[in-house]
Amino acid sequence: MNKTIAEARALVTEMGPALRAVKGVEKVLCPPFMALFPVAALLEGTDIGLGAQDMHWAEKGAFTGEVAAGMVAEFCHYVILGHSERRTYFGETDESVNKKTLAALASHLVPIVCVGETLAEYESGKTAEVVSRQMRDGLKGLDPEIVPTLVVAYEPVWAIGTGKASTGANANQVVGDFIRKTLAGMYGEGPAQAVRVLYGGSVTGANAAEFFGQSDIDGALVGGASLKVDDFLAIVKAAAKSRS
């Protein structure tokens, strides 16, 4: 919940030219709902994608304050689902994430589905249990042919906004052993390897290369650093360098 419409426009206008100049990687901005329409206008004709931060699973109805997938799809190609803050503060569950994922796919949106463990779960050795459950329950019932279009974001809750970050090796193990293997058990090895998996958890320009250099990590879901032009550009450039 950052940036008014004017502030969002100013941020995108400032970072836009340098962001467009970075080739070889996919770039997506996910501003608050109120800023989606004006930011969409700024991004028109560029190679920068647009995503929403959440959505409701119902097509329409008496859900005051909510936004349906079809409404999001008028401006966006992506939508973030199950973010740790939605789970922590607003009661998001694996069941609701699943319903939203199915609705997003039905509206031809690309869901960015977030999974990750809390500090207590991490310290008690429950990472595998928690992440695998979130994958199984949050992504059940999908058409196997559409699974490769998904994006999954591993965001350890204990590393978000704390200044702490997982090591690249640890994050890569979670992605390879728990996220991709769970997907493979559900939908087959091919779709599991085709899914793009991001790391999100205090990613900065200084540590981004460590994560992008891992075998199973395809990119980053960037939080606070995306609000600072130089920091965000450093991460995007690190991603491009890792693919060159």
N, C-alpha and C positions, 0 to 999 in steps of 0.2 A: 504494500500500500504506500507507494512512493510516486511522486510527481503529479502535479496538476496537468491539465491539458497543455497549458502554455509551457510548463517546464518540460513536459515530454517532447513537445515539438522542438523546443530549443536544444534538448539533448540529442535528438535524432538528427537535427539539422547540423549540429556541430560535429557529430561523429560520422555522419553519412558518407562524405567523400572519401575519407580514409578507410572506412569499412568496405566500401564498394571496391576500393583499390586492391584489397586482399583477395586473391583468387585461389581456387583449389579446395575451398571448404564451404560448407553450407552454413549460412548465418541467419539466425532467427531472433527477432525481438518480440518480447511478450509484455507489453505495457498494461496498466489497469484498464478495465472495461471502458471507462469514460474517454480514454485516449485512443482507443482502437481505430475509430473512424478517421480522426485527423492524422494519425500516424500512417494509416493505410494510404492516405493521399500522398504523403511524403515518400513512401516506399514504392509507389506505382512506377513500373517500368524498370525497377532495379532488380538485382539478384538477391535482395535481402527479404527473407520471409517474415511473416507476421503470425503471432500466436496469442491466444487468450490464456489467462491464468487459471481458469476453472470454467465449469458449465454445469447445467443440470441435466439429468438423464431423460426427463420427460420431453416429449415433442412440443407440448403446450399444456396450459392448465392454470389452476389457481395456486401458483407458487410465487407469491409476491416477492419481488427482489431478485429472483433467479433469472438466469439467461439460458435459453435452450440451444442445443447444438446447431440447429438451423439458423439461428440468429448469429451465432459465432461464425458460421461458415459463410455468411455474407461478406465478411471482411478478412477472415483468417484461413490459413491452411493447417495450422497446428493448434493444439490445446493441451495445457498442462493438467494432469489429473493426479489426485492423491498426493499432492505435495505434503511434506512433513508438517508444515504449518496448518494446512487444512485438516490433517489427521489429529494434530495436537490440540488446536484451539476450537475446531468446529465439528468434531465428532465424525470426521470422514472414516469410513470403514472399508475393508476389502470388498464387501458386498456393494457398497455405493460406488467404489472405483470401478468394479466390474460393470455395473449398470451404465455408468458414464462412458466407459470404454466402448461398449457395444453401441451406444447411442452416437458417439463421436464417429465411429467407423461407418455407421449407417448414413451419416451426413457427409461422408467423404472427407472427414478431418483426419489428420495424423495425430493420434494421442501420444503425448509424452508422459508415460506412466511412471510415477515415482515410487520407489521402495527404499527401505532402510531401517536400521535398528536404532533404538534409543541408547543412551549411555548405560543405563542399568542393564539392558539386554546385551550390550556389547561386553560389559565387564563380567557378566555371568556366563559368557560363552554361548549365547543364544543367537548369534548372528545368522548362522545357517538355517536354523529353525524358523526365525522370523522372516527373513528375506524369501526363503522358499515358500512359506505359507502365503505371503503377500503376492508372490508370483502366481501360485496355483489358484488362489481364490480371486485375485483381481483380474486374471486373464483367462478364466475358464470360458468355454463355450464359443470360442472364436472360430471363424472359418480358417482352416489351416492355410489356405491360399493367400489370405490377407495378412497373416501374422508377420511376414517379412517387412511389411510397411510400418510396423510399430516402431516406436522409440521408447526405450526404457532408461530411466535415470536412477542410478544408485546414489542415494544421498544419505549417508549415515547421519542420523539426527544429532549425534554427539559432536559432529564436526561442522554444524551449521551455525554461523554467527558467534562462534566461541573462540575463533582464532586458531582452533585446532584443525588439523586435516589428517586424513588417513594417509599412510604412505602409498606410493604408487603400487608397490608390490602387494600390499594388503588389499587395496581396492580391486586390483586386477584379479586376485584370488576369489574375491566375492563375486565378481562379474563372471569369471570363467566357471568356477565350481558350483555356484549356487543359482545364479541368474540364467546363464546359458544352459546348464545341465537340466535345470527344472523345465525350461522351455523345450529342450530336446525330448524330455520324457513326456511332455504334453503334446507336442506337435511335430517332432522329428528333428534330426540333426541339421538338416538343410535350413529350415526356417529359423532355428535357434541361432545359427551362425550368421544369417542374413540380417537379423534384427540389430539395429544400431543401439549401442548401450553407452550412455553418458555417465560421467562422474560429476556429482555435485556436492560440495562440502568445503566451503572456504577456499575455492579455487582463486588463485591470484596469478598475476603475470610472472611472479617469481617461482611458483611451483607448478604451473600449468604443463611445462615440458615433461615433468616427471610422470604425469598421468597420461599425456598424449603418447609417450614412448612405450606404453604397455600394450601387450598383444591383444587384449580383449576390450580395451577402452577406445571408443570411437570419437569421443568429444566431451564437452563439458556443459553442464547446466549451471550457468553463472548467476550468482545472487548479487550481493552487495557491490562486487567489482564492476557489474554492468552499469552502475549508476555513475561511474567515473570514466570519462572518455579514454584517458591514457591507459588506465588499468585494463579496461575491456579490450582495447585494441591490442595490447600486449598479449592477452590470452588468445585472441583470434590469430594474431601473427604466429604465435607458438604452435597453434593447431596447423596452420598452413605449412610451417617449416617442417613439422613432423610428417607431413604427407608428401613432401618434395623429395 
